[in-house]
Amino acid sequence: MKSQRKLPVLAATAVFMLAITACSGNTPAEAPTEPSASASVSPAQSTASPSPSPTAEASSSPATEPSSTPAEEAQTIHGTGIYVGQIDNHSVEIKTEEGATSFELGAGVEKSLETLNMDDPVVFEYAKRSVEGDSTISQRVLSKLEKKSAESESAEPTTGELPKTKSFKLTLEGMEEEKTATLATGAGYSLYVFDIFTFDEKTGKLAMKVDPGYYAEITKLPSDFKLDALQLEGEKELASTGKVTALGQKERDRRMTGIRLYLTAMGSGLTREYVVKEMDGQGYIIKLNIPQREASEGFGPHVYASLDSLVSR
């Protein structure tokens, strides 16, 4: 009987031991919890790595934006010219010493167009302003535009916009050369003078350095000058030199622009000329003395270029 009772006890003991063994065997299976932790760190690192990028962008953008400073106030430039006409609703064309030039209409200037006709002499004021988005391009913006009158003769000089030096293409001894002249000021006018000349601003005399017998004298005329009276005066003055000849338009244009009268007389070894030139409503008498000597070849091209650069102020 004892042996029969021992069998169930032994069987129960064996089952209990198997259960303990099974429980102890599960412990190594739970050990790989470390790899799962490293996997969870990896996404955290991947999301953290780009996070500095927005911070860098935010800090760099203010450094680039405020680099531009407010533009300085544009300088007002005064000028005179001939009104050509309206290009469109916001711009006009005026013929200046630089040639036909376009100007933008500033606030209120469009009203003055009602009083202007084509080829009217005008006085104006403008400023050069950079085009938004491209500082290399500038526009001339008018702040004033009106027909030139007797009152406007006292307007400020146009020379404020003229460069101190200017290049001219001259034909010398059959060859074209580029020569530079310097801006000079006379009694109510300005012109460019080449280095072969001296210029007396008080007397308006432009003479060759190498031979002062070659010269031109400039005299500003009153606004009410009479061309017929000036022609009689010129003919009388030149008569002592020789036969007086009046040049036609084609010959005038070969020498200078804006010529109203061109008288010339040739004598023994001397040519004298009496010229009336008008620019923007202002007239000038120009008297030239041209001996027939060695310097004759260079005097003509230089003196005509200088005289043709003359502008009122």
Secondary structure, DSSP 8 states (H G I E B T S, - for coil): -HHHHHHHHHHHHHHHHHHHHHHHHTTGGG-THHHHHHHHHHHHHHHHTTTHHHHHHHHHHHHHGGG--------EEEEEEEEEEEEETTEEEEEETTEEEEEEE-TTGGGGGGG--TT-EEEEEEEEEEETTEEEEEEEEEEEEEE--SGGGGS--GGGGS-SEEEEEEEETTEEEEEEEEEEE-SSEEEEEETTEEEETTTTEEEESS-TTSEEEEEE--TT--HHHHHHHHHHHHTTTS-EEE--HHHHHHH-SSEEEEEEEEETTEEEEEEEEEETTEEEEEEEEEESSTTHHHHHHHHHHHHHT-EE-
